[in-house]
């Protein structure tokens, strides 16, 4: 009998236990022996170069695919034992290729929780968290403004603005597990700092998983996982990994030089 994922938020915990995955039997392993855990109130940042397996790991958590080996556990229970719809109800995920709904700003954010799509005041609160409220307020029709030039008075937001709209939509879900895959790659540095400050406050009683190539955005995470070729090769806080002087420290310093 499948379980409902509704239990106590205070005990919820995710765990990847020796997880291996490949898309086809004749292809190389994409994930190799992944082990890590995260509990409520913690944030995990996953960093690594393209092809390291970061996004695939999240797709397994969402049950878009099943691992060939190992287990993914929530509160000690294999996620295969949960109703898939119940799992999704407790997940809020912003992938890099998120949807750009060409409707009103209110609707594009409100679709995160369809039952709240008409609550403009609430939607605006989450727009403020992702620093997109002022942009929406500047539009001729504000939250009722179409986000497509095909409509009268419609506009075409920049990709960075779309990212913040998508982030607002994900935060509006108010799910127990929040996953953000490069959520601010096209957002300016000042807005990015404001957004992550808001996300940090918002996710205090949640599980937050952040995927990023930009090490400057992951420094405040409780735990940082460094992935390479499908494996976790380093794990620890920013301070611990910098002290270790391994791959993370090397890549962080390379990126830091780019800002000097």
Secondary structure, 3 states (H helix, E strand, C coil): CCECCCCCCCCCEEEEEEEEECCCCCCCCCEEEEEEEEECCCEEEEECCCCCCHHHHHHHHCCCCCCCEEEEEECCEEHHHECHHHHHHCEEEECCCCCCCCCEHHHHHHHHHHHHCCCHHHHHHHHHHCCCHHHHHHCCCHHHCECCCCCCCCCCCCHHHHHHHHHHHHHHCCCCEEEEECCCCCCCHHHHHHHHHHHHHHCCCCEEEEECCCHHHCCCCCEEEEEECCEEEEEECHHHHHHHCCHHHHHHHHHHHCCC
